[in-house]
Each structure stands twice: as structure tokens, then as C-alpha cells.
């Protein structure tokens, strides 16, 4: 939580940019939780934290989750997130930080407050701060300038205490090198993998063992529920539909925006990361490095190669390729630069909140409109599908009325001139072929009771009407029915345990000095891995758990303490060799590692400080605030 707070409160400019959004949540969202209102949810050194503020924050977070999840947050997720505790903890931590800032006498000057508000784009007209717009927006939110400016002052004060704490952080060259070696030192393995399949041929079972396995583990063989149906399908594609030329033209003209393709551009970029919270000296150093790389690009060096060498973006390995994009799909500064370049041109430095970018325009795909003739087949298919569904639904409705009139699905179908289909028993996972195009009908069948008629069921392919003739509930089949399944399952379990036991024996033996190659069961062999490090491990064809265990080994301790088990495969591994990361990589990674270590330390010192404050503070949470 504190790390997230630190990332979100790096500078006053970041703070004030989100204030308007927060205020909309605070003043206009209806209360969705409905559990807290005016009152006190907690006290921190006699400072009261209001129930109204708690509820507004809770509602704002809940609203965000609902937006991301399409309107509903599952109860299980809400319980796991424990949002109420998150909100109260954040309020307590903020109170502790602000109290400590006030105690240290950190000032927020009138000029700093004014500058922060003037920088908020929401209050700009024609790119300039407008006092009239400022007052108008606050008035529409029923918020006084005094209250708003007090909130901004508190945010600036919190940012200052963050920055003051972060200023104590130093990162030494030794720490950077240690982190570099942690990430880039490489290992190479010998390994052996055993699975139960290797041990199945030698396993013999008695009839008593098979019977006991059926008795003790019969639930594992419980059958799926099955149904036997009568059904009628109404496939939209089977309906006799005619589409006129006029309908195609009308659809094309009504949906012309779908057929207009905006201009797209393909660009590559090199990113030198920077942070608004970094010192002026560090940011100048980052800018200078970006200028040097840009000069190399302007001088004719291969741009993709420069990206692979210097870019700190995730796409560096692909030469910095950003692919094709249209307006509105990129950060605005990047978009403006890319759409003002000619193919092959390289931009000036472009600064964003994540650093300095160098952009090269690779290609332009001009805007175009798909013609009516080009779109005709697609439109005809869409209209045919829509009309077909309408006709299919109309027919289904007429047949359904006859079913209700005659009292049976089969008789209703006959009265409508159709033939209903009857099935044998089937499970939801293995429906008859004709029903596979109607999975919604299959799902509905599993919910119907014996002797129950369905409604008209909409499906992806049309509509369906079902009648459940018979249901067969899940049961454990007698041993005679599933003897071979029981035997196969028990052999698999015994073989798996045999493989595990043999892998453990081999590990014990090689830890004692035995040659790994002499311990291999018949039909298996010791394999060698490629060299890999923590940064390149994903490219090695070994499970993640095995790679992670390997990276913990050393020449002093070349064996793990236990075998590695992944999906019932048992791995015995041994470190063959180890080598340090290449010095040529250190120059590329030095600055990113410095920034990463610095951020980790900043967050750690803030965590430590707040935990210290909490330990010294008098904090009381109102009993009914948390469940």
C-alpha cells in the first residue's frame, strides 16, 4: 500500500492532475456501500478520521473495480480485496505522514500552492489558467475555494514529506554491481526428469488392491449428470432470406464510420527512462544520454540496433518497434511527434512522464474508406444473419404455441409440420453433434428437471426448444463396470510414487558423490541445459520452478535440498558451471538498476518511517468500521 502511495504521489503535478477526478467521486458518486456515514471511523493521535470521507473513498475504489469488471464485483473478490481495511489503513497512514510533516515544520508556500493549481489543465482556457473557470468548476462541485486549496495544500505537504524521506536514500556502485550480478550471472545444469509413465510396466496389482481402491476412492469415478431430450432447433442460417441491393446500400451508409480507416503510422522508439521525482542533476544526465543516442541515430547508426543496446522499454528486443497506430492510441507527445515526421526521419527528444524518447517514423498507411463493393459481401452476411435470426425466432414462437396447445413437444412439432429429434443419454461435455452448435441449449438442458419444457432458448446459431424426457443423476458405478478405469488409476498413482522415490534416491546418491550418469534408469538420460540467468531464464526449455531452484545453486552448493516436482514430473538437477554476467552488459544496465534500487530504497524508508510513526501513535479504529 505504501509503495502504491509513493508511486502515485511523486510530485505536486501528479497530485493536482487527479484532484478533479477524485472530487467527482467525492461529491457526485452516490453512496454504494451504504454502511458508513457521518461519524468517526478512527482516531490518530486525537485526529478524527470521518466516516463520510471513508465512505467516499470506499465508493470511489468500488466504482473503479466495477468499471474494470463490467459493472459487477464478485463477492469472493470483494472479500479477498478487503477494501474496507485498505481504505482505513490508507487514511491512517496519510494522517500519520501529514502529522509528521507538520511537526517538522515543512512549509507549503502560497507560491507553490498557486503554481500547483495553475498547472491543472482542467482550469485552463486556450492553454492558460482561467480564474473564472476555476471558480465555476468548484462551484459546480459545491466546493469552496478555501476547502479545495486546503486539500491541495495537504497533498503538497504529503508529497514534500515523501521527497524529504527519499532524499536520504543513496545507492552505491557496489550495490548496483551486486544487483547486476544477481540478475545476470549465468548457470548451466545437468538434469534428469522422471515421470510415472516410466515406471508403469513393472507394476502388478491384486484383485484385493483394485477393490480397495474402488471402495476408498470411488468418488473420483462418479459419473456426470446425463439427460435424454426431445428438441427442435431453429438455425438462423437455414432461413430463406433475401437481401435487396437497397438494404445493402442503406446499411453501408448508416454505418459508414465502420468503413473509414484513419491514417496509421508505424514508428520505432528508443526510451531513456526518467522520473519527474528525480533530481535535476540526474534528469540532466538522462537527457544528455538520450541526446548522445539520438546523435548516433542521426549519424546513420542502425536504429533498431541502437534500440536493442540502449532502450529501456519492453520493446527494446524488437528494435523498439511500436507497430502501426492511429491518433488517440499513444501518449500525446509521442503521437504529435510521430504524426509530424516523414518516413525515415528521426524526431527531436520527446519528453513524457516516463522519460526521454527518440522516434523514427517507419511507414505511413494513408486514411482510406472501404468501398461499398469491397464491403458488400460482409454486409450481406451480416444482414442475412440478422434477418435469419428474426425469422427463426418468429418460427420458434409459432411452434412453441402449438407445443403448449397440444401438450407435448413432439405433437407440437408435428402440428407445425416439423419433426422433433430425440436423443440418447448424453453428458454436457459430449452432446449430440447437432447440439454442439447450440452450447447455450446444452447448458440449459443440464438445468431442467425431468419432464420439464424449456422456454425458447436463444443460442449463437439461432434458437432451441427442449423437453427433458429423463435425467440420470451422478452415481458411483459398480466395480465391474469400471474395473479397468480403477486399475489404470491405481497403476498411475503407484507409478508416480515410484518415480518420486527413484528421483529422491538419485538426488541422495549424487549428493553423496555418485556419478549422476550412473544412476539413470533404463530409457532415460541426463540432459544439459543452455547457459541462463534470471533475465534470460524464460528462454530455457525448463519449468519455471526448476529454473528458479537452479539459480539458487552455487559451486559451493551445487545440489538442491529436494527434487523439483512440476505436473507429476520429478526433476533431479545439478549445477555444472557458473559464470559472471558480461561486463559489456553492465554499462547498459547500470542506470536502470540504479533507478530500480533507488526506488526500492525510497519505498522501504517510507515504509519504515510510517511503521515507526504507527508504533508511537495512539490509533483507535471504531469497532464497527471493519467486519
Beta strands, then each sheet from edge to edge (+ up, - down):
strand 1: 40-44
strand 2: 47-50
strand 3: 124-125
strand 4: 128-129
strand 5: 186-195
strand 6: 226-235
strand 7: 260-261
strand 8: 264-273
strand 9: 321-325
strand 10: 350-352
strand 11: 355-365
strand 12: 368-369
strand 13: 421-422
strand 14: 426-427
strand 15: 457-459
strand 16: 462-472
strand 17: 527-528
strand 18: 564-566
strand 19: 569-579
strand 20: 619-621
sheet 1: 2+ 1- 20+
sheet 2: 3+ 4-
sheet 3: 17+ 5- 19+ 18-
sheet 4: 13+ 6- 14+
sheet 5: 13+ 6- 16+ 15-
sheet 6: 7+ 12-
sheet 7: 9+ 8- 11+ 10-
end
